[in-house]
Each structure stands twice: as structure tokens, then as C-alpha cells.
């Protein structure tokens, strides 16, 4: 049996969360689910518990997931080598078919099933459903030259009425990052990009990216827990933000410019990372905030 001081400590945790629950009740939270949290079974369960809890206490979570490692494995099993240009997967017919089978037929349904096991009601969709993610063919640029990388999509528009309908009811939308063009062609799209675009379209309160890093760090290696959107470019210019973190940060900035109040980059390797980031005073990752926040 638990000791009284342990029970009181638990009560204190709930009380600390109360103002945040009140503040964000009824607000939409877009979560980009990826990285190690998609691979480790314990972390998978932790994230799904967090998302389900968010729904039950009055928030409106929307999940956008990746699946790059699963796509690479499925291609390898077929004897197809994965090729990337500027971080984008070169996507021919076989790769596109494989990506759809993995993202929509496997990964998406697994997430829906996990949320259901936690007591939530999730609905798996992709941008093909209702053509709600409209995109066009994206080209990569190498040494100033435009390079054809196949069926990789650049988002033109998010028709968010379907997501709004689901999220405003009792459901948790789980979105696979596949879009479509006017001719009905399907395209693979970067999941971070889709999450930022969805957050902008639904005017989410928060965009949260689960990553395999602790957050944005300063020159001394310490986590920057909060940074204003206007402070981001100087951090890029002086090299504090570099490499693969830059596109994530720029995606967050795009969402903020479109009305999202705050964007978070957090470590998905930490159990219950979503609850710790949203419902505690300091959080565990980096919050990029707007004046609206």
C-alpha cells in the first residue's frame, strides 16, 4: 500500500496540471509522432496513453505520423534500395506503392489500434481521403539545378473540414502523410511538413514534434526551454540551430506565422513526454512561442 506522503505527492502533480488543463481545454493540439517513440514498445504505449488522456480531459489531439524506417525496411525486403536527395526520399512507382501500403495499411492502423486499446476512439485517414491534402509534385534543388525525385509532394492546401469534424466529436484523427493532386496521383510528403500544415489549417493551439533529441540547445549544450519566434533566425545565423534541426524549426515558424500559438520540439524517448511538456511549468523540450502565446 502506498504511503500517505506518496499519495499527497501525486495529488500535488494533479494540482500543478490543473491550470494547464483549464487553459487548454477545448483547444486543438497537433502531435507529429515519429522517431524512437514509434519503435520502442514501451514508448509507443506511453505516447498513446498521453494522447488518449488529452482527449478525455477535454483537449482535441490530432496525430500526424511518419514511418520512414518501416518504408525503408519494406523496400529492402523487395530488393529496392532507398535513395535520398536533400533529405527527401526519391519516390518512383514501386516506392510510392510501398509507402502507401506501409503508411496507410500498416503504420496508421497500428496507431489506431493502440489508441483503441487505451480506451480512445481513433480514426485513421490519409490525405487521399476526401482529397483533404492537396499537393503538387515537388522537385529537389541540387547545385542550383531542379532534380526530379518522383512522387514527392509539396502541399498546396489542407481542406480541414474532415479533421475538424472528427476532432470536435469523440474521435482522434490519425493522419498518414500521403497527399493527392488534381489528377488523382498520390504523393509521399514529409510528416513534419504535414503536421505543420495541419496545425496551421485548424488553427491549433500547439504543434508538438516528437524527436530523438532533447530539444534546441545553446552553445553550452543546455536546453533552450523557451524562445520567441523573433529570436530563431539569429540562432540559425550563429550556428546554434543547425543541420536537421533547421527544417523542423522552420516548419514550426511557418505554423506560428499562420496562427498557431506555440510549437514544441520535445524528446519522444522520455516516457509520457506529452504530459510533461503540456502540463508542467518548465516542460521538457523547447517551446517556440508567438506573441499570441
Secondary structure, 3 states (H helix, E strand, C coil): CCCHHHHHHHHHHHHHHHHHHHHHCCCEEEEEECHHHHCCHHHHHHHHHHHHHHHHCCCEEEEEECCHHHHHHHHHHCCCCCCEECCEECECHHHHHHHHHHHHHHHHHHHHHHHHHCCCCEEEEECCHHHCEEEEEEEEEECCEEEEEEEEEEEEEECCHHHHHHHHCCCEEEEECEEECCCCCEEECCHHHHHHHHHHHCCCCEEEEEECCCCCECCCCCECCEEEHHHHHHHHHCCCCCCCHHHHHHHHHHHHHCCCCEEEEEECCCCCHHHHHHHCCCCCCEEEECCCC
